[in-house]
Amino acid sequence: MNYLMTLLASALGSCALGSPDGEVPVLTPEVFIETARADSTAFILDVRRPGEFAEGHLEGAQLLDWLDQPAFIEGIKHFDKKRTYYL
């Protein structure tokens, strides 16, 4: 997961991920859902395998399989730096 955060940080450039010091907060499931629902810029990104995503995912989540590195890298190039990404 650390690799994923590094890759996302690189893709988002100077955008701080989560907090002013660049730390990525780890949220409980309940806080995650509450925070994402309250965030008008929220983008829920599901980074699991397609089969796992098909078995169930959060409403509105978009799939971007981080184990498919070429597709993942291409996908994060299109991130909007004005949005907040919840993984």
N, CA, C and O atoms as a Tinker XYZ file with bonds, in Angstrom:
   348  protein
     1  N      0.828000   -1.190000    0.000000    73     2
     2  CA     0.000000    0.000000    0.000000    64     1     3
     3  C      0.869000    1.249000    0.000000    63     2     4     5
     4  O      0.479000    2.273000   -0.562000    81     3
     5  N      2.034000    1.179000    0.619000    73     3     6
     6  CA     2.934000    2.321000    0.626000    64     5     7
     7  C      3.330000    2.700000   -0.794000    63     6     8     9
     8  O      3.419000    3.883000   -1.122000    81     7
     9  N      3.569000    1.692000   -1.642000    73     7    10
    10  CA     3.902000    1.951000   -3.042000    64     9    11
    11  C      2.766000    2.701000   -3.725000    63    10    12    13
    12  O      2.999000    3.638000   -4.488000    81    11
    13  N      1.542000    2.282000   -3.446000    73    11    14
    14  CA     0.377000    2.929000   -4.017000    64    13    15
    15  C      0.313000    4.395000   -3.616000    63    14    16    17
    16  O      0.067000    5.258000   -4.459000    81    15
    17  N      0.529000    4.683000   -2.346000    73    15    18
    18  CA     0.485000    6.070000   -1.877000    64    17    19
    19  C      1.582000    6.897000   -2.542000    63    18    20    21
    20  O      1.352000    8.051000   -2.903000    81    19
    21  N      2.765000    6.323000   -2.707000    73    19    22
    22  CA     3.863000    7.028000   -3.369000    64    21    23
    23  C      3.499000    7.318000   -4.819000    63    22    24    25
    24  O      3.735000    8.419000   -5.316000    81    23
    25  N      2.926000    6.330000   -5.493000    73    23    26
    26  CA     2.519000    6.502000   -6.873000    64    25    27
    27  C      1.442000    7.568000   -6.999000    63    26    28    29
    28  O      1.498000    8.407000   -7.898000    81    27
    29  N      0.461000    7.538000   -6.102000    73    27    30
    30  CA    -0.598000    8.548000   -6.130000    64    29    31
    31  C     -0.040000    9.939000   -5.839000    63    30    32    33
    32  O     -0.427000   10.909000   -6.490000    81    31
    33  N      0.856000   10.041000   -4.880000    73    31    34
    34  CA     1.451000   11.338000   -4.547000    64    33    35
    35  C      2.208000   11.895000   -5.739000    63    34    36    37
    36  O      2.142000   13.091000   -6.021000    81    35
    37  N      2.923000   11.031000   -6.436000    73    35    38
    38  CA     3.650000   11.464000   -7.624000    64    37    39
    39  C      2.697000   11.945000   -8.706000    63    38    40    41
    40  O      2.947000   12.956000   -9.363000    81    39
    41  N      1.607000   11.217000   -8.887000    73    39    42
    42  CA     0.636000   11.568000   -9.924000    64    41    43
    43  C     -0.044000   12.891000   -9.634000    63    42    44    45
    44  O     -0.354000   13.649000  -10.553000    81    43
    45  N     -0.274000   13.169000   -8.372000    73    43    46
    46  CA    -0.974000   14.395000   -8.000000    64    45    47
    47  C     -0.036000   15.580000   -7.832000    63    46    48    49
    48  O     -0.478000   16.694000   -7.549000    81    47
    49  N      1.239000   15.345000   -8.004000    73    47    50
    50  CA     2.206000   16.428000   -7.960000    64    49    51
    51  C      2.247000   17.130000   -6.629000    63    50    52    53
    52  O      2.466000   16.497000   -5.596000    81    51
    53  N      2.041000   18.428000   -6.641000    73    51    54
    54  CA     2.171000   19.228000   -5.432000    64    53    55
    55  C      0.949000   19.165000   -4.529000    63    54    56    57
    56  O      0.946000   19.771000   -3.457000    81    55
    57  N     -0.085000   18.446000   -4.940000    73    55    58
    58  CA    -1.274000   18.327000   -4.092000    64    57    59
    59  C     -0.933000   17.590000   -2.812000    63    58    60    61
    60  O     -0.293000   16.539000   -2.851000    81    59
    61  N     -1.347000   18.124000   -1.690000    73    59    62
    62  CA    -1.181000   17.404000   -0.426000    64    61    63
    63  C     -2.233000   16.319000   -0.356000    63    62    64    65
    64  O     -3.395000   16.554000   -0.686000    81    63
    65  N     -1.838000   15.146000    0.067000    73    63    66
    66  CA    -2.777000   14.047000    0.190000    64    65    67
    67  C     -3.298000   13.993000    1.607000    63    66    68    69
    68  O     -2.620000   13.478000    2.496000    81    67
    69  N     -4.468000   14.503000    1.831000    73    67    70
    70  CA    -5.126000   14.328000    3.112000    64    69    71
    71  C     -4.959000   15.459000    4.095000    63    70    72    73
    72  O     -5.954000   15.924000    4.651000    81    71
    73  N     -3.751000   15.924000    4.337000    73    71    74
    74  CA    -3.550000   16.950000    5.350000    64    73    75
    75  C     -2.408000   17.869000    4.936000    63    74    76    77
    76  O     -1.641000   17.542000    4.030000    81    75
    77  N     -2.294000   19.012000    5.593000    73    75    78
    78  CA    -1.256000   19.972000    5.219000    64    77    79
    79  C      0.161000   19.400000    5.276000    63    78    80    81
    80  O      1.027000   19.841000    4.520000    81    79
    81  N      0.415000   18.438000    6.148000    73    79    82
    82  CA     1.762000   17.880000    6.235000    64    81    83
    83  C      1.978000   16.730000    5.255000    63    82    84    85
    84  O      3.042000   16.112000    5.262000    81    83
    85  N      0.977000   16.429000    4.401000    73    83    86
    86  CA     1.111000   15.392000    3.394000    64    85    87
    87  C      0.825000   13.990000    3.896000    63    86    88    89
    88  O      0.920000   13.029000    3.132000    81    87
    89  N      0.480000   13.859000    5.161000    73    87    90
    90  CA     0.157000   12.538000    5.718000    64    89    91
    91  C     -1.173000   12.051000    5.158000    63    90    92    93
    92  O     -2.100000   12.833000    4.947000    81    91
    93  N     -1.246000   10.771000    4.927000    73    91    94
    94  CA    -2.478000   10.167000    4.440000    64    93    95
    95  C     -3.223000    9.598000    5.642000    63    94    96    97
    96  O     -2.725000    8.683000    6.299000    81    95
    97  N     -4.408000   10.126000    5.939000    73    95    98
    98  CA    -5.147000    9.612000    7.095000    64    97    99
    99  C     -5.719000    8.228000    6.805000    63    98   100   101
   100  O     -6.159000    7.949000    5.689000    81    99
   101  N     -5.707000    7.379000    7.800000    73    99   102
   102  CA    -6.330000    6.066000    7.720000    64   101   103
   103  C     -7.608000    6.154000    8.547000    63   102   104   105
   104  O     -7.568000    6.438000    9.745000    81   103
   105  N     -8.751000    5.905000    7.887000    73   103   106
   106  CA   -10.047000    6.084000    8.522000    64   105   107
   107  C    -10.720000    4.741000    8.784000    63   106   108   109
   108  O    -10.510000    3.776000    8.049000    81   107
   109  N    -11.519000    4.688000    9.823000    73   107   110
   110  CA   -12.347000    3.505000   10.043000    64   109   111
   111  C    -13.396000    3.484000    8.927000    63   110   112   113
   112  O    -13.658000    4.524000    8.322000    81   111
   113  N    -13.997000    2.335000    8.644000    73   111   114
   114  CA   -15.021000    2.303000    7.587000    64   113   115
   115  C    -16.147000    3.309000    7.806000    63   114   116   117
   116  O    -16.596000    3.954000    6.858000    81   115
   117  N    -16.599000    3.444000    9.035000    73   115   118
   118  CA   -17.697000    4.367000    9.322000    64   117   119
   119  C    -17.286000    5.822000    9.064000    63   118   120   121
   120  O    -18.041000    6.586000    8.462000    81   119
   121  N    -16.107000    6.192000    9.513000    73   119   122
   122  CA   -15.623000    7.565000    9.321000    64   121   123
   123  C    -15.343000    7.815000    7.840000    63   122   124   125
   124  O    -15.602000    8.907000    7.333000    81   123
   125  N    -14.815000    6.807000    7.148000    73   123   126
   126  CA   -14.547000    6.914000    5.714000    64   125   127
   127  C    -15.830000    7.287000    4.971000    63   126   128   129
   128  O    -15.853000    8.254000    4.210000    81   127
   129  N    -16.889000    6.521000    5.193000    73   127   130
   130  CA   -18.153000    6.756000    4.497000    64   129   131
   131  C    -18.731000    8.118000    4.865000    63   130   132   133
   132  O    -19.181000    8.861000    3.992000    81   131
   133  N    -18.721000    8.444000    6.144000    73   131   134
   134  CA   -19.253000    9.732000    6.607000    64   133   135
   135  C    -18.467000   10.893000    5.998000    63   134   136   137
   136  O    -19.058000   11.871000    5.539000    81   135
   137  N    -17.161000   10.790000    5.993000    73   135   138
   138  CA   -16.305000   11.857000    5.468000    64   137   139
   139  C    -16.491000   12.019000    3.962000    63   138   140   141
   140  O    -16.609000   13.139000    3.465000    81   139
   141  N    -16.518000   10.913000    3.243000    73   139   142
   142  CA   -16.687000   10.973000    1.787000    64   141   143
   143  C    -18.047000   11.557000    1.413000    63   142   144   145
   144  O    -18.142000   12.350000    0.476000    81   143
   145  N    -19.088000   11.176000    2.130000    73   143   146
   146  CA   -20.433000   11.706000    1.836000    64   145   147
   147  C    -20.513000   13.207000    2.081000    63   146   148   149
   148  O    -21.245000   13.910000    1.385000    81   147
   149  N    -19.774000   13.699000    3.055000    73   147   150
   150  CA   -19.811000   15.121000    3.400000    64   149   151
   151  C    -18.899000   15.964000    2.509000    63   150   152   153
   152  O    -18.959000   17.193000    2.551000    81   151
   153  N    -18.068000   15.321000    1.716000    73   151   154
   154  CA   -17.070000   16.006000    0.892000    64   153   155
   155  C    -17.604000   16.190000   -0.527000    63   154   156   157
   156  O    -17.783000   15.212000   -1.254000    81   155
   157  N    -17.857000   17.426000   -0.921000    73   155   158
   158  CA   -18.408000   17.690000   -2.255000    64   157   159
   159  C    -17.408000   17.390000   -3.372000    63   158   160   161
   160  O    -17.803000   17.298000   -4.534000    81   159
   161  N    -16.132000   17.238000   -3.049000    73   159   162
   162  CA   -15.127000   16.924000   -4.062000    64   161   163
   163  C    -14.749000   15.439000   -4.054000    63   162   164   165
   164  O    -13.824000   15.032000   -4.757000    81   163
   165  N    -15.452000   14.642000   -3.271000    73   163   166
   166  CA   -15.088000   13.233000   -3.077000    64   165   167
   167  C    -15.131000   12.436000   -4.378000    63   166   168   169
   168  O    -16.032000   12.588000   -5.203000    81   167
   169  N    -14.130000   11.591000   -4.524000    73   167   170
   170  CA   -14.055000   10.611000   -5.604000    64   169   171
   171  C    -13.619000    9.317000   -4.933000    63   170   172   173
   172  O    -12.505000    9.225000   -4.417000    81   171
   173  N    -14.490000    8.323000   -4.941000    73   171   174
   174  CA   -14.164000    7.057000   -4.280000    64   173   175
   175  C    -13.518000    6.144000   -5.305000    63   174   176   177
   176  O    -14.127000    5.784000   -6.312000    81   175
   177  N    -12.284000    5.781000   -5.033000    73   175   178
   178  CA   -11.478000    4.974000   -5.938000    64   177   179
   179  C    -11.272000    3.600000   -5.327000    63   178   180   181
   180  O    -10.695000    3.475000   -4.247000    81   179
   181  N    -11.740000    2.577000   -6.011000    73   179   182
   182  CA   -11.583000    1.194000   -5.568000    64   181   183
   183  C    -10.405000    0.619000   -6.336000    63   182   184   185
   184  O    -10.452000    0.523000   -7.563000    81   183
   185  N     -9.358000    0.237000   -5.632000    73   183   186
   186  CA    -8.122000   -0.208000   -6.282000    64   185   187
   187  C     -7.950000   -1.722000   -6.272000    63   186   188   189
   188  O     -6.861000   -2.235000   -6.528000    81   187
   189  N     -9.045000   -2.437000   -5.974000    73   187   190
   190  CA    -8.968000   -3.896000   -5.941000    64   189   191
   191  C     -9.044000   -4.479000   -7.350000    63   190   192   193
   192  O     -9.160000   -3.755000   -8.339000    81   191
   193  N     -8.975000   -5.815000   -7.411000    73   191   194
   194  CA    -9.086000   -6.543000   -8.672000    64   193   195
   195  C    -10.527000   -6.458000   -9.181000    63   194   196   197
   196  O    -11.447000   -6.297000   -8.380000    81   195
   197  N    -10.742000   -6.563000  -10.497000    73   195   198
   198  CA   -12.095000   -6.490000  -11.047000    64   197   199
   199  C    -13.064000   -7.506000  -10.435000    63   198   200   201
   200  O    -14.225000   -7.173000  -10.197000    81   199
   201  N    -12.616000   -8.724000  -10.178000    73   199   202
   202  CA   -13.492000   -9.728000   -9.576000    64   201   203
   203  C    -13.954000   -9.334000   -8.189000    63   202   204   205
   204  O    -15.108000   -9.562000   -7.829000    81   203
   205  N    -13.053000   -8.739000   -7.401000    73   203   206
   206  CA   -13.417000   -8.268000   -6.060000    64   205   207
   207  C    -14.417000   -7.123000   -6.155000    63   206   208   209
   208  O    -15.384000   -7.069000   -5.394000    81   207
   209  N    -14.181000   -6.216000   -7.086000    73   207   210
   210  CA   -15.083000   -5.081000   -7.299000    64   209   211
   211  C    -16.473000   -5.584000   -7.679000    63   210   212   213
   212  O    -17.478000   -5.067000   -7.193000    81   211
   213  N    -16.529000   -6.604000   -8.557000    73   211   214
   214  CA   -17.806000   -7.154000   -9.010000    64   213   215
   215  C    -18.587000   -7.799000   -7.872000    63   214   216   217
   216  O    -19.817000   -7.836000   -7.906000    81   215
   217  N    -17.880000   -8.307000   -6.862000    73   215   218
   218  CA   -18.539000   -8.939000   -5.721000    64   217   219
   219  C    -19.204000   -7.919000   -4.805000    63   218   220   221
   220  O    -20.070000   -8.275000   -4.007000    81   219
   221  N    -18.815000   -6.681000   -4.909000    73   219   222
   222  CA   -19.412000   -5.630000   -4.095000    64   221   223
   223  C    -18.471000   -4.461000   -3.927000    63   222   224   225
   224  O    -17.263000   -4.634000   -3.769000    81   223
   225  N    -19.035000   -3.269000   -3.962000    73   223   226
   226  CA   -18.239000   -2.045000   -3.797000    64   225   227
   227  C    -19.152000   -0.929000   -3.297000    63   226   228   229
   228  O    -20.377000   -1.041000   -3.338000    81   227
   229  N    -18.540000    0.131000   -2.833000    73   227   230
   230  CA   -19.305000    1.285000   -2.363000    64   229   231
   231  C    -20.020000    1.953000   -3.531000    63   230   232   233
   232  O    -19.503000    2.008000   -4.646000    81   231
   233  N    -21.201000    2.450000   -3.258000    73   231   234
   234  CA   -21.970000    3.146000   -4.281000    64   233   235
   235  C    -21.154000    4.309000   -4.846000    63   234   236   237
   236  O    -20.608000    5.119000   -4.097000    81   235
   237  N    -21.081000    4.379000   -6.152000    73   235   238
   238  CA   -20.373000    5.468000   -6.819000    64   237   239
   239  C    -18.879000    5.245000   -6.973000    63   238   240   241
   240  O    -18.203000    6.063000   -7.598000    81   239
   241  N    -18.344000    4.165000   -6.422000    73   239   242
   242  CA   -16.903000    3.902000   -6.517000    64   241   243
   243  C    -16.516000    3.596000   -7.961000    63   242   244   245
   244  O    -17.267000    2.972000   -8.710000    81   243
   245  N    -15.334000    4.050000   -8.321000    73   243   246
   246  CA   -14.782000    3.775000   -9.642000    64   245   247
   247  C    -13.616000    2.811000   -9.483000    63   246   248   249
   248  O    -12.794000    2.964000   -8.579000    81   247
   249  N    -13.547000    1.827000  -10.357000    73   247   250
   250  CA   -12.498000    0.822000  -10.293000    64   249   251
   251  C    -11.252000    1.282000  -11.035000    63   250   252   253
   252  O    -11.326000    1.764000  -12.165000    81   251
   253  N    -10.105000    1.127000  -10.380000    73   251   254
   254  CA    -8.808000    1.335000  -11.013000    64   253   255
   255  C     -7.851000    0.346000  -10.344000    63   254   256   257
   256  O     -7.235000    0.654000   -9.324000    81   255
   257  N     -7.738000   -0.830000  -10.929000    73   255   258
   258  CA    -6.961000   -1.946000  -10.387000    64   257   259
   259  C     -5.481000   -1.561000  -10.296000    63   258   260   261
   260  O     -4.811000   -1.403000  -11.317000    81   259
   261  N     -4.982000   -1.414000   -9.081000    73   259   262
   262  CA    -3.598000   -0.973000   -8.916000    64   261   263
   263  C     -2.600000   -2.069000   -9.249000    63   262   264   265
   264  O     -1.412000   -1.779000   -9.389000    81   263
   265  N     -3.032000   -3.311000   -9.381000    73   263   266
   266  CA    -2.131000   -4.392000   -9.778000    64   265   267
   267  C     -1.955000   -4.457000  -11.294000    63   266   268   269
   268  O     -1.062000   -5.151000  -11.782000    81   267
   269  N     -2.787000   -3.749000  -12.035000    73   267   270
   270  CA    -2.621000   -3.612000  -13.485000    64   269   271
   271  C     -1.869000   -2.298000  -13.691000    63   270   272   273
   272  O     -2.462000   -1.270000  -14.018000    81   271
   273  N     -0.558000   -2.354000  -13.495000    73   271   274
   274  CA     0.252000   -1.135000  -13.453000    64   273   275
   275  C      0.112000   -0.229000  -14.670000    63   274   276   277
   276  O     -0.042000    0.978000  -14.483000    81   275
   277  N      0.154000   -0.731000  -15.908000    73   275   278
   278  CA     0.002000    0.197000  -17.042000    64   277   279
   279  C     -1.334000    0.944000  -17.011000    63   278   280   281
   280  O     -1.376000    2.155000  -17.226000    81   279
   281  N     -2.421000    0.219000  -16.742000    73   279   282
   282  CA    -3.739000    0.858000  -16.692000    64   281   283
   283  C     -3.847000    1.799000  -15.500000    63   282   284   285
   284  O     -4.441000    2.873000  -15.601000    81   283
   285  N     -3.271000    1.394000  -14.371000    73   283   286
   286  CA    -3.328000    2.228000  -13.176000    64   285   287
   287  C     -2.579000    3.545000  -13.405000    63   286   288   289
   288  O     -3.097000    4.622000  -13.111000    81   287
   289  N     -1.377000    3.447000  -13.923000    73   287   290
   290  CA    -0.581000    4.654000  -14.169000    64   289   291
   291  C     -1.277000    5.567000  -15.166000    63   290   292   293
   292  O     -1.298000    6.785000  -14.985000    81   291
   293  N     -1.847000    4.988000  -16.217000    73   291   294
   294  CA    -2.583000    5.792000  -17.192000    64   293   295
   295  C     -3.808000    6.442000  -16.544000    63   294   296   297
   296  O     -4.110000    7.606000  -16.810000    81   295
   297  N     -4.508000    5.689000  -15.696000    73   295   298
   298  CA    -5.695000    6.214000  -15.036000    64   297   299
   299  C     -5.400000    7.383000  -14.115000    63   298   300   301
   300  O     -6.130000    8.375000  -14.119000    81   299
   301  N     -4.337000    7.280000  -13.326000    73   299   302
   302  CA    -4.059000    8.366000  -12.377000    64   301   303
   303  C     -3.537000    9.622000  -13.060000    63   302   304   305
   304  O     -3.537000   10.699000  -12.463000    81   303
   305  N     -3.097000    9.495000  -14.290000    73   303   306
   306  CA    -2.681000   10.688000  -15.037000    64   305   307
   307  C     -3.858000   11.632000  -15.262000    63   306   308   309
   308  O     -3.669000   12.828000  -15.483000    81   307
   309  N     -5.061000   11.092000  -15.204000    73   307   310
   310  CA    -6.253000   11.883000  -15.485000    64   309   311
   311  C     -6.949000   12.391000  -14.221000    63   310   312   313
   312  O     -8.041000   12.955000  -14.306000    81   311
   313  N     -6.342000   12.203000  -13.067000    73   311   314
   314  CA    -6.945000   12.682000  -11.820000    64   313   315
   315  C     -7.065000   14.199000  -11.840000    63   314   316   317
   316  O     -6.181000   14.903000  -12.328000    81   315
   317  N     -8.151000   14.677000  -11.311000    73   315   318
   318  CA    -8.399000   16.105000  -11.165000    64   317   319
   319  C     -7.845000   16.525000   -9.807000    63   318   320   321
   320  O     -8.333000   16.058000   -8.778000    81   319
   321  N     -6.856000   17.377000   -9.782000    73   319   322
   322  CA    -6.207000   17.784000   -8.541000    64   321   323
   323  C     -7.115000   18.592000   -7.613000    63   322   324   325
   324  O     -6.751000   18.870000   -6.470000    81   323
   325  N     -8.285000   18.963000   -8.102000    73   323   326
   326  CA    -9.234000   19.698000   -7.262000    64   325   327
   327  C    -10.149000   18.764000   -6.479000    63   326   328   329
   328  O    -10.923000   19.216000   -5.635000    81   327
   329  N    -10.067000   17.464000   -6.753000    73   327   330
   330  CA   -10.910000   16.480000   -6.090000    64   329   331
   331  C    -10.169000   15.845000   -4.922000    63   330   332   333
   332  O     -8.941000   15.898000   -4.847000    81   331
   333  N    -10.924000   15.247000   -4.016000    73   331   334
   334  CA   -10.356000   14.477000   -2.912000    64   333   335
   335  C    -10.603000   13.019000   -3.234000    63   334   336   337
   336  O    -11.740000   12.616000   -3.479000    81   335
   337  N     -9.532000   12.217000   -3.234000    73   335   338
   338  CA    -9.623000   10.815000   -3.596000    64   337   339
   339  C     -9.634000    9.953000   -2.341000    63   338   340   341
   340  O     -8.745000   10.040000   -1.494000    81   339
   341  N    -10.651000    9.133000   -2.248000    73   339   342
   342  CA   -10.798000    8.197000   -1.131000    64   341   343
   343  C    -10.558000    6.805000   -1.690000    63   342   344   345
   344  O    -11.230000    6.377000   -2.628000    81   343
   345  N     -9.587000    6.097000   -1.101000    73   343   346
   346  CA    -9.237000    4.758000   -1.585000    64   345   347
   347  C     -9.815000    3.702000   -0.675000    63   346   348
   348  O     -9.629000    2.509000   -0.917000    81   347
